Amino acid sequence: MLQRICFLTDAVQFIKLSQRSWDSLTLFPLFWLMRESLALPLWIQIVCNNHVDWRGNRLKLAQGGLLIDDRK
């Protein structure tokens, strides 16, 4: 049920932002499914890693959410 609600809200946002009609949603379900299937691997990578690469710098996520320069 929740997936259907998420799909419908994403479809409505797509239509509003792209200013298209409901008839132009032929490929939207495919792209939505691809995005949703990539969310789990990304979430697992984020949970298992405590480093952030930002603008060419590797930063470590410390306790309390602070970022520390990890260059040695």
Sequence and secondary structure as in RCSB ss.txt:
>XXXX:A:sequence
MLQRICFLTDAVQFIKLSQRSWDSLTLFPLFWLMRESLALPLWIQIVCNNHVDWRGNRLKLAQGGLLIDDRK
>XXXX:A:secstr
 HHHHHHHHHHHHHHHHHT  GGG SSHHHHHHHHHHHHHHHHHHHHH  EEEETTEEEEE TTS EEE   
